[in-house]
Amino acid sequence: MLPPGEPKFRRRPADRPAEILAAALEVFAARGFQAARLEEVAKRAGVSKGALYLYFETKADLFRAVVTDAVSPNIERVKAVATADLPLEQVVRMALPMLARQVVGDRRITGVVKLVIAESRNHPELASIWREAVVEPGVQLISGLIAAAQARGEVRPGDPRLFAFGLMGPMVLSMVWRETFEPVGAEPIDVVALAEQHVETVLRGMRP
C-alpha cells in the first residue's frame, strides 16, 4: 500500500518534468497564477507535491518552465518557417496562419496570456518571464526579417519594429477577445481567417 499523499500510479522520474509542465499549463490557464495550487498540478501530473518540489522550488519557477518548455516550442516551429530563405511575403503568408493555429488557437496558451495581463501588476515577474521568453524573441525575429526585406527593396522605408507590431497586433487582440469577450457571448473569431486576411492587407501597405 502506498504511503499517504503518494500518487496512485508511479512513473519513471525521467517522465515527470514533462508531465508536470503539461499539468501546470492546464492549471495556470484554468485558474490563473494566484489561484493555481501546486497540489492540483501534482495531482494532475500523477506525482506527489514533494516530488514536484524536487524539480521546481517556487510557483514562479514552474511558470517559467511552462513558458520556456511548453509555449516557446510553438514559437520555434513558426521561427523555422520564418527563417527560411524566401521572400518576406511568402514567409509571412506561411508563418502568420501557422502562428494563429498553433499558438493563438490553443486555449491553454491564450489562457496563460490572459493570466499575464491580469496578474502582472501584482506579480511583475510573470510579465518579465513572458517578455523574455516569447515577446522579445518574436519581435526581434520579425523586425530582423523586415529589415532584411527592406535592404532587398521588398518593403518600403519605415521602422522595422513598428512594422512588426502592426503585423502581430490583430493576433494579440484576438487572444484578448477569445479570453475576455467570447465567454460572455461575443461572436467567436476565426483566427486563421483573420491571419490570412490581415497578411494581405499588411503586405499591400508594406510594399514600396
Rosetta blueprint (number, residue, H / E / L):
1 M L
2 L L
3 P L
4 P L
5 G L
6 E L
7 P L
8 K L
9 F L
10 R L
11 R L
12 R L
13 P H
14 A H
15 D H
16 R H
17 P H
18 A H
19 E H
20 I H
21 L H
22 A H
23 A H
24 A H
25 L H
26 E H
27 V H
28 F H
29 A H
30 A H
31 R H
32 G L
33 F L
34 Q L
35 A L
36 A L
37 R L
38 L H
39 E H
40 E H
41 V H
42 A H
43 K H
44 R H
45 A H
46 G L
47 V L
48 S L
49 K H
50 G H
51 A H
52 L H
53 Y H
54 L H
55 Y H
56 F L
57 E L
58 T L
59 K H
60 A H
61 D H
62 L H
63 F H
64 R H
65 A H
66 V H
67 V H
68 T H
69 D H
70 A H
71 V H
72 S H
73 P H
74 N H
75 I H
76 E H
77 R H
78 V H
79 K H
80 A H
81 V H
82 A H
83 T L
84 A L
85 D L
86 L L
87 P L
88 L H
89 E H
90 Q H
91 V H
92 V H
93 R H
94 M H
95 A H
96 L H
97 P H
98 M H
99 L H
100 A H
101 R H
102 Q H
103 V H
104 V H
105 G L
106 D L
107 R H
108 R H
109 I H
110 T H
111 G H
112 V H
113 V H
114 K H
115 L H
116 V H
117 I H
118 A H
119 E H
120 S L
121 R L
122 N L
123 H L
124 P H
125 E H
126 L H
127 A H
128 S H
129 I H
130 W H
131 R H
132 E H
133 A H
134 V H
135 V H
136 E H
137 P H
138 G H
139 V H
140 Q H
141 L H
142 I H
143 S H
144 G H
145 L H
146 I H
147 A H
148 A H
149 A H
150 Q H
151 A H
152 R L
153 G L
154 E L
155 V L
156 R L
157 P L
158 G L
159 D L
160 P H
161 R H
162 L H
163 F H
164 A H
165 F H
166 G H
167 L H
168 M H
169 G H
170 P H
171 M H
172 V H
173 L H
174 S H
175 M H
176 V H
177 W H
178 R H
179 E H
180 T H
181 F L
182 E H
183 P H
184 V H
185 G L
186 A L
187 E L
188 P L
189 I L
190 D L
191 V H
192 V H
193 A H
194 L H
195 A H
196 E H
197 Q H
198 H H
199 V H
200 E H
201 T H
202 V H
203 L H
204 R H
205 G H
206 M H
207 R L
208 P L
